[in-house]
Amino acid sequence: MKNSGEIQIASRYVSALFDVASAASALVPVEKDMHDLARAAKSDKGFADFLASPLLGAKQQAQVVAALADSFAAHAVTKAFLVTLAQAKRLDLIAEISRQFAKKAEEARGELSAEMVTAKPAGKEEMALVAEHLGKATGKKINLTSAQDPKLLGGVMVKIGSVQLDASLAGKLQRLEHTLKAA
């Protein structure tokens, strides 16, 4: 996880990238490019090492990322951004920039990400119903993902940003235990 200084630096780059991508009507392709790069950095140790390498000069890294952007047909805005990051020796922030950019693009589209955690796999109908109810409550389109945690025993836990709604059996038992101890 990045420290708060790196997160703030990344947010400045995100703001600039978002403004340029918006002006170029390229939010969708740039978001996809950044997502793909972050995923590659996460899954390929060699690529991650290249991004964080202090051994290569800024000019060399800029040339390599320009060629990389060409190889996967990145949008021109993405390519220019990557070159700028390389010249500033900030390629190691790609994952954080991608995360923040996706969140900002989602907000601009009036969407909100949420995660539904259940003890057993949730069905598509159940997911759609939860997304619909959350959408009505928030006034936004909900992008709902699901996860499993057998420790919940039953029920559901929904995470939306920093808010967590716990309607799980384990959560209810924990609250009951706390109430009994307090009495």
Secondary structure as UniProt FT lines:
FT   HELIX           4..23
FT   TURN            24..25
FT   HELIX           27..43
FT   HELIX           45..52
FT   HELIX           58..71
FT   TURN            72..73
FT   HELIX           76..87
FT   TURN            88..89
FT   HELIX           91..93
FT   HELIX           94..108
FT   TURN            109..110
FT   STRAND          111..118
FT   HELIX           124..138
FT   STRAND          141..148
FT   HELIX           150..152
FT   STRAND          155..160
FT   TURN            161..162
FT   STRAND          163..168
FT   HELIX           169..182
//
